[in-house]
Amino acid sequence: MIKIVTFSEDDILFDAEAAGKALDKAARRLKPVRFTGLCPIGRQILFVFNECPADEDDSDAKFVFSRLPSRDFNEVSAVLLSRFTGGFDTLGTFFIGDDLWGLFKRLPDNA
C-alpha cells in the first residue's frame, strides 16, 4: 500500500506546523507506514508513505517543516547538521518561491 498526502505551497506557508501535524496523522493510519519521499509538482507537493513492518513505521514520528535560512551550501549544511544533532532526520528539501524549505522527522528515541 502507498499513501500520498498532498499540500499546496500555500498550505505550508500559511501554517507549517499544521501541515507537519497532518503528516503525523497520516503516519498513524491503520496500517503501519514509513515516509519514503516527497515530490514537488508545480505548486503542489506530494508526500509519500509506504506500508512497512510495524516495528519500522513512523507512527511515533513528529514531522516538522522549516524554512532554511538561505540557499548557500555551507549554511544549509550547517542547518542540517544542527538538526541532526538535535535528533531530527532530514527527509528532503523543496523550494517555495525562492525559499528553500526542509522536511524533518524526529522520533521519540531522539527526544
N, CA, C and O of each residue as an XYZ file, in Angstrom:
444
protein
N       0.835     -1.174      0.000
C       0.000      0.000      0.000
C       0.885      1.244      0.000
O       1.956      1.274      0.606
N       0.414      2.238     -0.680
C       1.095      3.532     -0.712
C       0.073      4.596     -0.312
O      -1.083      4.537     -0.731
N       0.489      5.549      0.482
C      -0.365      6.655      0.906
C       0.303      7.938      0.451
O       1.468      8.180      0.767
N      -0.427      8.765     -0.292
C       0.117     10.042     -0.764
C      -0.692     11.162     -0.130
O      -1.916     11.212     -0.250
N       0.013     12.055      0.545
C      -0.589     13.236      1.149
C      -0.117     14.430      0.338
O       1.073     14.551      0.047
N      -1.029     15.304     -0.026
C      -0.696     16.451     -0.869
C      -1.001     17.750     -0.149
O      -2.060     17.907      0.460
N      -0.064     18.674     -0.225
C      -0.273     20.034      0.269
C       0.081     21.007     -0.848
O       0.978     20.755     -1.652
N      -0.628     22.101     -0.879
C      -0.211     23.182     -1.765
C       0.902     23.945     -1.046
O       1.027     23.866      0.176
N       1.695     24.671     -1.799
C       2.726     25.509     -1.187
C       2.083     26.482     -0.198
O       2.646     26.758      0.861
N       0.909     27.000     -0.543
C       0.228     27.954      0.334
C      -0.155     27.323      1.676
O      -0.116     27.994      2.707
N      -0.526     26.031      1.669
C      -0.844     25.351      2.924
C       0.347     25.389      3.875
O       0.193     25.641      5.070
N       1.521     25.140      3.337
C       2.732     25.109      4.161
C       3.099     26.523      4.602
O       3.459     26.739      5.759
N       3.007     27.482      3.686
C       3.318     28.869      4.045
C       2.355     29.406      5.100
O       2.770     30.120      6.013
N       1.079     29.070      4.980
C       0.063     29.585      5.897
C       0.223     29.002      7.292
O       0.117     29.730      8.279
N       0.479     27.684      7.392
C       0.588     27.052      8.708
C       1.442     25.792      8.608
O       0.922     24.681      8.505
N       2.754     25.981      8.641
C       3.694     24.865      8.513
C       3.515     23.862      9.647
O       3.670     22.659      9.441
N       3.188     24.350     10.846
C       3.005     23.444     11.980
C       1.815     22.514     11.753
O       1.907     21.316     12.019
N       0.705     23.054     11.265
C      -0.478     22.230     10.990
C      -0.189     21.213      9.886
O      -0.667     20.080      9.951
N       0.584     21.603      8.879
C       0.949     20.669      7.813
C       1.783     19.524      8.383
O       1.588     18.367      8.010
N       2.709     19.844      9.284
C       3.506     18.797      9.932
C       2.633     17.854     10.743
O       2.838     16.640     10.726
N       1.658     18.414     11.454
C       0.748     17.578     12.248
C      -0.109     16.686     11.350
O      -0.454     15.567     11.729
N      -0.448     17.181     10.168
C      -1.211     16.362      9.228
C      -0.372     15.168      8.756
O      -0.908     14.078      8.557
N       0.927     15.366      8.579
C       1.798     14.238      8.227
C       1.909     13.271      9.402
O       1.935     12.055      9.208
N       1.976     13.816     10.634
C       1.974     12.948     11.828
C       0.752     12.038     11.786
O       0.859     10.830     11.992
N      -0.401     12.625     11.518
C      -1.666     11.883     11.489
C      -1.658     10.835     10.379
O      -2.135      9.718     10.580
N      -1.126     11.181      9.221
C      -1.058     10.226      8.105
C      -0.212      9.011      8.466
O      -0.495      7.901      8.015
N       0.811      9.211      9.266
C       1.693      8.108      9.667
C       1.049      7.220     10.721
O       1.574      6.150     11.029
N      -0.079      7.645     11.277
C      -0.751      6.880     12.325
C      -2.001      6.167     11.815
O      -2.878      5.826     12.608
N      -2.093      5.943     10.537
C      -3.247      5.258      9.953
C      -3.285      3.800     10.407
O      -2.413      3.351     11.151
N      -4.291      3.073      9.959
C      -4.494      1.696     10.402
C      -3.316      0.783     10.106
O      -2.906     -0.002     10.962
N      -2.771      0.880      8.904
C      -1.629      0.036      8.553
C      -0.344      0.795      8.824
O      -0.285      2.005      8.602
N       0.696      0.101      9.302
C       1.967      0.798      9.552
C       2.583      1.318      8.253
O       2.663      0.601      7.255
N       3.013      2.576      8.287
C       3.650      3.196      7.125
C       4.904      3.945      7.541
O       5.079      4.320      8.700
N       5.771      4.150      6.559
C       7.010      4.908      6.762
C       7.099      5.939      5.638
O       6.785      5.645      4.485
N       7.528      7.143      5.987
C       7.731      8.186      4.982
C       8.852      7.750      4.053
O       9.909      7.307      4.502
N       8.607      7.884      2.735
C       9.630      7.440      1.785
C      10.064      8.497      0.780
O      11.040      8.291      0.059
N       9.353      9.636      0.716
C       9.822     10.651     -0.214
C       8.830     11.775     -0.425
O       7.677     11.714      0.000
N       9.326     12.809     -1.100
C       8.466     13.926     -1.455
C       8.715     14.279     -2.908
O       9.791     14.040     -3.455
N       7.683     14.856     -3.520
C       7.759     15.155     -4.951
C       7.042     16.471     -5.235
O       5.813     16.503     -5.292
N       7.802     17.564     -5.415
C       7.165     18.834     -5.773
C       6.725     18.821     -7.233
O       7.513     18.507     -8.124
N       5.448     19.169     -7.472
C       4.922     19.254     -8.831
C       4.141     20.556     -8.922
O       3.077     20.696     -8.319
N       4.669     21.490     -9.668
C       4.027     22.792     -9.747
C       3.988     23.424     -8.365
O       5.016     23.530     -7.695
N       2.797     23.845     -7.938
C       2.647     24.455     -6.611
C       2.103     23.460     -5.583
O       1.664     23.846     -4.500
N       2.140     22.159     -5.945
C       1.718     21.086     -5.046
C       2.951     20.267     -4.657
O       3.909     20.153     -5.421
N       2.899     19.707     -3.458
C       3.979     18.814     -3.033
C       3.337     17.528     -2.544
O       2.467     17.543     -1.673
N       3.774     16.421     -3.115
C       3.290     15.106     -2.723
C       4.233     14.528     -1.677
O       5.452     14.577     -1.838
N       3.664     13.980     -0.603
C       4.435     13.331      0.452
C       4.018     11.867      0.466
O       2.837     11.558      0.623
N       4.982     10.965      0.303
C       4.695      9.551      0.068
C       5.028      8.721      1.302
O       6.103      8.844      1.890
N       4.076      7.876      1.672
C       4.249      6.910      2.756
C       4.019      5.520      2.170
O       3.062      5.315      1.423
N       4.884      4.568      2.501
C       4.736      3.192      2.038
C       4.461      2.289      3.231
O       4.965      2.512      4.332
N       3.648      1.259      2.986
C       3.398      0.264      4.017
C       4.712     -0.409      4.402
O       5.588     -0.609      3.560
N       4.841     -0.754      5.676
C       6.086     -1.345      6.165
C       5.769     -2.227      7.374
O       4.644     -2.206      7.873
N       6.742     -2.997      7.846
C       6.537     -3.756      9.082
C       6.282     -2.800     10.254
O       6.815     -1.691     10.287
N       5.470     -3.238     11.204
C       5.078     -2.378     12.333
C       6.267     -1.860     13.121
O       6.208     -0.753     13.655
N       7.345     -2.629     13.209
C       8.498     -2.185     14.004
C       9.385     -1.190     13.252
O      10.386     -0.724     13.797
N       9.027     -0.858     11.998
C       9.799      0.104     11.207
C       8.977      1.333     10.826
O       9.417      2.143     10.009
N       7.788      1.479     11.410
C       6.884      2.535     10.976
C       7.207      3.886     11.604
O       8.054      3.995     12.489
N       6.511      4.905     11.122
C       6.698      6.281     11.591
C       5.542      6.738     12.485
O       5.291      7.938     12.598
N       4.838      5.799     13.121
C       3.654      6.175     13.894
C       3.978      7.076     15.078
O       3.104      7.812     15.537
N       5.192      7.042     15.579
C       5.585      7.903     16.704
C       6.402      9.111     16.272
O       6.894      9.865     17.111
N       6.545      9.295     14.970
C       7.386     10.388     14.461
C       6.672     11.733     14.569
O       5.444     11.813     14.555
N       7.471     12.771     14.675
C       6.971     14.148     14.613
C       7.596     14.774     13.375
O       8.820     14.865     13.271
N       6.763     15.203     12.444
C       7.230     15.802     11.199
C       7.226     17.318     11.349
O       6.271     17.900     11.864
N       8.305     17.951     10.892
C       8.473     19.397     11.046
C       8.929     20.000      9.722
O       9.920     19.565      9.135
N       8.187     21.012      9.260
C       8.608     21.814      8.116
C       9.382     23.013      8.634
O       9.010     23.608      9.646
N      10.455     23.367      7.944
C      11.244     24.518      8.372
C      11.816     25.234      7.153
O      12.405     24.618      6.264
N      11.627     26.544      7.138
C      12.246     27.348      6.084
C      13.733     27.452      6.426
O      14.093     27.803      7.550
N      14.579     27.151      5.469
C      16.024     27.207      5.698
C      16.502     28.641      5.472
O      15.922     29.373      4.670
N      17.562     29.040      6.183
C      17.960     30.449      6.191
C      18.482     30.986      4.866
O      18.458     32.194      4.631
N      18.945     30.108      4.013
C      19.489     30.571      2.733
C      19.601     29.382      1.795
O      19.205     28.263      2.121
N      20.149     29.658      0.625
C      20.425     28.600     -0.345
C      21.924     28.330     -0.432
O      22.374     27.577     -1.297
N      22.685     28.935      0.450
C      24.131     28.772      0.481
C      24.486     27.360      0.971
O      23.978     26.903      1.994
N      25.354     26.687      0.236
C      25.740     25.317      0.548
C      26.198     25.161      1.993
O      25.731     24.269      2.702
N      27.107     26.021      2.429
C      27.654     25.895      3.783
C      26.605     26.158      4.859
O      26.576     25.469      5.879
N      25.752     27.142      4.641
C      24.707     27.433      5.629
C      23.686     26.304      5.708
O      23.276     25.917      6.802
N      23.274     25.776      4.567
C      22.321     24.665      4.567
C      22.938     23.443      5.222
O      22.279     22.767      6.012
N      24.185     23.151      4.909
C      24.874     22.018      5.532
C      24.924     22.173      7.051
O      24.723     21.207      7.787
N      25.191     23.387      7.511
C      25.249     23.644      8.955
C      23.889     23.431      9.614
O      23.812     22.883     10.714
N      22.812     23.863      8.949
C      21.465     23.659      9.495
C      21.138     22.173      9.562
O      20.609     21.701     10.568
N      21.446     21.436      8.507
C      21.163     20.006      8.503
C      21.929     19.290      9.604
O      21.388     18.402     10.263
N      23.176     19.667      9.806
C      23.976     19.086     10.882
C      23.393     19.446     12.247
O      23.321     18.601     13.139
N      22.981     20.690     12.405
C      22.382     21.125     13.661
C      21.091     20.359     13.948
O      20.856     19.933     15.079
N      20.267     20.187     12.933
C      19.018     19.424     13.100
C      19.324     17.977     13.492
O      18.676     17.416     14.375
N      20.315     17.381     12.829
C      20.693     16.003     13.152
C      21.149     15.899     14.604
O      20.755     14.980     15.322
N      21.976     16.843     15.029
C      22.455     16.861     16.414
C      21.291     16.997     17.383
O      21.349     16.473     18.495
N      20.223     17.700     16.971
C      19.037     17.872     17.797
C      18.064     16.703     17.719
O      16.983     16.768     18.304
N      18.423     15.640     17.013
C      17.591     14.444     16.962
C      16.655     14.356     15.772
O      15.734     13.539     15.775
N      16.869     15.182     14.752
C      15.997     15.173     13.578
C      16.694     14.548     12.379
O      17.873     14.799     12.131
N      15.955     13.734     11.641
C      16.419     13.231     10.347
C      15.930     14.189      9.264
O      14.798     14.669      9.327
N      16.770     14.470      8.277
C      16.367     15.273      7.133
C      15.715     14.343      6.115
O      16.323     13.368      5.675
N      14.471     14.652      5.746
C      13.744     13.804      4.808
C      13.791     14.343      3.390
O      13.663     13.583      2.430
N      13.974     15.645      3.252
C      14.037     16.221      1.920
C      13.926     17.725      1.971
O      13.585     18.310      2.999
N      14.219     18.338      0.844
C      14.091     19.789      0.717
C      13.307     20.098     -0.551
O      13.225     19.277     -1.464
N      12.736     21.290     -0.590
C      11.964     21.734     -1.737
C      11.917     23.256     -1.703
O      12.149     23.874     -0.664
N      11.619     23.843     -2.836
C      11.510     25.298     -2.928
C      10.048     25.719     -2.902
O       9.189     25.069     -3.497
N       9.784     26.805     -2.210
C       8.535     27.540     -2.343
C       8.968     28.942     -2.733
O       9.535     29.676     -1.923
N       8.700     29.302     -3.966
C       9.224     30.555     -4.495
C      10.744     30.481     -4.496
O      11.320     29.522     -5.011
N      11.393     31.482     -3.926
C      12.853     31.495     -3.851
C      13.385     30.890     -2.559
O      14.597     30.767     -2.377
N      12.466     30.506     -1.650
C      12.882     29.993     -0.338
C      13.046     28.475     -0.361
O      12.232     27.752     -0.936
N      14.110     28.019      0.274
C      14.361     26.592      0.426
C      13.762     26.132      1.747
O      14.018     26.728      2.793
N      12.970     25.078      1.698
C      12.328     24.501      2.876
C      12.853     23.099      3.092
O      13.282     22.435      2.149
N      12.820     22.648      4.339
C      13.187     21.278      4.658
C      12.062     20.584      5.385
O      11.281     21.216      6.098
N      11.983     19.276      5.200
C      11.098     18.433      5.987
C      11.970     17.551      6.841
O      12.861     16.859      6.347
N      11.698     17.584      8.150
C      12.483     16.848      9.123
C      11.577     15.926      9.923
O      10.381     16.183     10.056
N      12.151     14.848     10.457
C      11.404     13.893     11.260
C      12.171     13.635     12.549
O      13.381     13.407     12.545
N      11.432     13.677     13.649
C      12.032     13.368     14.942
C      11.294     12.188     15.546
O      10.067     12.205     15.646
N      12.021     11.184     15.943
C      11.441     10.016     16.611
C      11.579     10.190     18.120
O      12.512     10.844     18.586
N      10.654      9.608     18.888
C      10.717      9.772     20.357
C      12.059      9.322     20.951
O      12.504      9.891     21.947
N      12.712      8.311     20.358
C      14.016      7.870     20.857
C      15.050      8.971     20.760
O      16.043      8.964     21.488
N      14.819      9.927     19.855
C      15.760     11.030     19.646
C      15.403     12.268     20.470
O      16.073     13.297     20.381
N      14.361     12.160     21.259
C      13.898     13.328     22.022
C      14.826     13.647     23.173
O      14.585     14.599     23.916
